[in-house]
Amino acid sequence: MRTPAETAPNPTAAATGGVPFRVVVVGSGPSGCYTAQALRKGQPDIEIAVLDSLPTPFGLVRYGIAPDHQGAKAVSRQFERVFAQPGVEFVGNVSVGTDVGFASLAENFHAVVLATGLGADRRLDIDQDPDVPIVGAGDLIRLLNSDPDAGLRHRPDGPGSLGSEVVVLGTGNVAVDVVRLLAKSGPDLIGSDIDDDALRALAPAPVRTIHVLGRCPSHLAKWDTSMVRELAQVAGVRVSVDGTPLLDEPAASPRTTVDVRFERVPASIRRHDGRVRVTTHRAGDTGTVDHLDADSVVTALGFGPSAAQLARFGGLDAPNVFRVGGPRTGRLGNLAENRKLAADTARDVLAFLCGREQRHRAGLDGLREHLPASVVGFEEWRRIDDAEIRRARPDRCRTKFTTRAELLAAATGSGALSSIPSAATGPTATQEK
Ligand SMILES: Cc1cc2nc3c(=O)[nH]c(=O)nc-3n(C[C@H](O)[C@H](O)[C@H](O)COP(=O)(O)OP(=O)(O)OC[C@H]3O[C@@H](n4cnc5c(N)ncnc54)[C@H](O)[C@@H]3O)c2cc1C
């Protein structure tokens, strides 16, 4: 990781009474990266440190956007150009709230931007047996994206099979991502970076039937029509909405049937004869009850702050603390929305910095003694990136490391890279203390 002293001098200093502006962004997902990009655009010499608790940058671009949507994931190349600039630092594997306290950030930087996203799948607040297999869509897709921290990965008995009949609750784009990934077969995943081991664990045999239930009427569904069209065009998949097939010529003998029903309000999820029974009633008509028996349930009901995020950042309020993305709006949003929010936030930050006299702040140098030994800088991230691309399995664009230990070994050019015959791993990194 470069030190601030190694970066270019800060001509902003002349315009600000000799004080270089130093901003820390917590979270290197799209909101954090777009904010850094917009701050630099507004004030080209501002110094920015972007901290992330993960050893890898880009948040849900890496661990959320579906592994078969590489076009959307390619936004990371744009973000890499932000970190390639002198004066913008990626500081990975540093969790704010545990590794470094918020007070240290406030002390060492002129402004703190919280871009920590919304880390938790929203839960279903209905009557449910405690041991029924319910999985959050965000967690499921994190697993398929090789997130080392995915909750499913750390279950005592592993992720476990979802079975051949699955109920998905929710009709947004994330629900469609889940259905598509579970319905696809091998050839459909060529060129993706899906975690094949995780997919095999979740779906050791084809998922035959996926019931998708939405509370709202179909015209209020949050999914994009293009997403549903893409799903309906997957070979061997038949999609029907409220009983009507989506394509005029549905797959003759489908491998997977997707049955979408709107205006079904979940009332309970219970164990029933060794399976899971989802009971719903019709919207506006609690008297009409339907039962669906399946092997597992996936909830795709949006996202909220995790308990840790609430505890660490919930009550923070000071003139130099800014929020962007989910912490600002309560919604995860998409890339375009978060880009706009980031531009607004950057404008607020610059107005704050320029609107009052600023005293000198040490920036990353002042933080150094608080940082853990295993910090991952941008050059170390590039090593991880290279190694994952080089170790890609056949038909995959990359094969990600699935544990923090592997990621850190790849970051230093040791350990995990030894299994790659032609790897030119570069010099061992000197990690920051
Ligand atoms: C399954 C799925 C598919 C999606 N597909 C698309 C798509 O195709 N197109 C699209 O436009 N959008 C898509 N989105 C939405 C998109 O991913 C989000 O809009 C975007 O990632 C939100 O960015 P963010 O930076 O606010 O949050 P995040 O991407 O979640 O980034 C937050 C970052 O903050 C870090 N962090 C959190 N707490 C701390 C802490 N205490 N200390 C340090 N770091 C911390 C996290 O590690 C993370 O890296 C998808 C989302 C999901 C879940």
The ligand as a Tripos MOL2 file, in Angstrom:
@<TRIPOS>MOLECULE
LIG
   53    58     1     0     0
SMALL
NO_CHARGES

@<TRIPOS>ATOM
      1 C1        -27.8480  -10.5030   -5.7600 C.3       1 LIG1
      2 C2        -27.6810   -9.0790   -6.2160 C.ar      1 LIG1
      3 C3        -27.5830   -8.8040   -7.5810 C.ar      1 LIG1
      4 C4        -27.4590   -7.4840   -8.0170 C.ar      1 LIG1
      5 N1        -27.3440   -7.2450   -9.3500 N.ar      1 LIG1
      6 C5        -27.2730   -5.9790   -9.8070 C.ar      1 LIG1
      7 C6        -27.1780   -5.6900  -11.2010 C.ar      1 LIG1
      8 O1        -27.1550   -6.5930  -12.0400 O.2       1 LIG1
      9 N2        -27.1170   -4.3700  -11.5840 N.ar      1 LIG1
     10 C7        -27.1490   -3.3560  -10.6750 C.ar      1 LIG1
     11 O2        -27.1300   -2.1850  -11.0690 O.2       1 LIG1
     12 N3        -27.1890   -3.5950   -9.3370 N.ar      1 LIG1
     13 C8        -27.2620   -4.8780   -8.8950 C.ar      1 LIG1
     14 N4        -27.3220   -5.1280   -7.5440 N.ar      1 LIG1
     15 C9        -27.2890   -3.9930   -6.6180 C.3       1 LIG1
     16 C10       -25.8540   -3.5210   -6.3620 C.3       1 LIG1
     17 O3        -25.0610   -4.6150   -6.0150 O.3       1 LIG1
     18 C11       -25.9210   -2.4680   -5.2490 C.3       1 LIG1
     19 O4        -26.6200   -1.3490   -5.7390 O.3       1 LIG1
     20 C12       -24.5340   -1.9860   -4.8360 C.3       1 LIG1
     21 O5        -23.6250   -3.0350   -4.6170 O.3       1 LIG1
     22 C13       -24.6620   -1.1810   -3.5390 C.3       1 LIG1
     23 O6        -23.4030   -0.6220   -3.3210 O.3       1 LIG1
     24 P1        -22.9030   -0.1620   -1.8890 P.3       1 LIG1
     25 O7        -21.5230    0.2950   -2.0720 O.co2     1 LIG1
     26 O8        -23.8930    0.7730   -1.3250 O.co2     1 LIG1
     27 O9        -22.9680   -1.4730   -0.9850 O.3       1 LIG1
     28 P2        -22.0770   -2.7750   -1.0630 P.3       1 LIG1
     29 O10       -21.8350   -3.1720   -2.4580 O.co2     1 LIG1
     30 O11       -22.7410   -3.7590   -0.1560 O.co2     1 LIG1
     31 O12       -20.6780   -2.3440   -0.4280 O.3       1 LIG1
     32 C14       -20.5420   -2.0460    0.9470 C.3       1 LIG1
     33 C15       -19.1120   -2.3260    1.3520 C.3       1 LIG1
     34 O13       -18.9230   -1.8620    2.6920 O.3       1 LIG1
     35 C16       -18.0820   -2.7760    3.3650 C.3       1 LIG1
     36 N5        -18.2880   -2.6360    4.8080 N.ar      1 LIG1
     37 C17       -19.4340   -2.8550    5.4920 C.ar      1 LIG1
     38 N6        -19.2350   -2.6530    6.8060 N.ar      1 LIG1
     39 C18       -17.9390   -2.2890    6.9600 C.ar      1 LIG1
     40 C19       -17.1250   -1.9590    8.0880 C.ar      1 LIG1
     41 N7        -17.5890   -1.9560    9.3330 N.pl3     1 LIG1
     42 N8        -15.8140   -1.6290    7.8820 N.ar      1 LIG1
     43 C20       -15.3090   -1.6240    6.6160 C.ar      1 LIG1
     44 N9        -16.0400   -1.9490    5.5300 N.ar      1 LIG1
     45 C21       -17.3380   -2.2620    5.6870 C.ar      1 LIG1
     46 C22       -18.5210   -4.1180    2.8270 C.3       1 LIG1
     47 O14       -17.5380   -5.1180    3.0240 O.3       1 LIG1
     48 C23       -18.7640   -3.8090    1.3650 C.3       1 LIG1
     49 O15       -17.6010   -4.0480    0.5760 O.3       1 LIG1
     50 C24       -27.4250   -6.4290   -7.0780 C.ar      1 LIG1
     51 C25       -27.5030   -6.7200   -5.7130 C.ar      1 LIG1
     52 C26       -27.6230   -8.0220   -5.2740 C.ar      1 LIG1
     53 C27       -27.6950   -8.3160   -3.8090 C.3       1 LIG1
@<TRIPOS>BOND
     1     1     2 1
     2     2     3 ar
     3     2    52 ar
     4     3     4 ar
     5     4     5 ar
     6     4    50 ar
     7     5     6 ar
     8     6     7 ar
     9     6    13 1
    10     7     8 2
    11     7     9 ar
    12     9    10 ar
    13    10    11 2
    14    10    12 ar
    15    12    13 ar
    16    13    14 ar
    17    14    15 1
    18    14    50 ar
    19    15    16 1
    20    16    17 1
    21    16    18 1
    22    18    19 1
    23    18    20 1
    24    20    21 1
    25    20    22 1
    26    22    23 1
    27    23    24 1
    28    24    25 2
    29    24    26 1
    30    24    27 1
    31    27    28 1
    32    28    29 2
    33    28    30 1
    34    28    31 1
    35    31    32 1
    36    32    33 1
    37    33    34 1
    38    33    48 1
    39    34    35 1
    40    35    36 1
    41    35    46 1
    42    36    37 ar
    43    36    45 ar
    44    37    38 ar
    45    38    39 ar
    46    39    40 ar
    47    39    45 ar
    48    40    41 1
    49    40    42 ar
    50    42    43 ar
    51    43    44 ar
    52    44    45 ar
    53    46    47 1
    54    46    48 1
    55    48    49 1
    56    50    51 ar
    57    51    52 ar
    58    52    53 1
@<TRIPOS>SUBSTRUCTURE
     1 LIG1         1 GROUP 0 **** ****
